């Protein structure tokens, strides 16, 4: 797994070495409009307790965390939800 991790690190770093940007900004302001422009307060008024990944993906994440996180490790879960994938 160290070889895979080092290869992924090299690939990730390589992306920024010679970026290929389009000659002009490819988006218009309408590309960033929301489908529902109503107030966010309306949307968040009711809890949205949904699963964003299926049971197999949840199990795979839990297994990965159990194998790679050690007792006492600090974790910043920026993708937290009402359901945890930590073991």
Secondary structure, DSSP 8 states (H G I E B T S, - for coil): -HHHHHHHHHHHHHHTTS----SS----GGGG--S--S-HHHHTTS-----SS-HHHHHHHHHHHHHH--TT-----TT--SS----
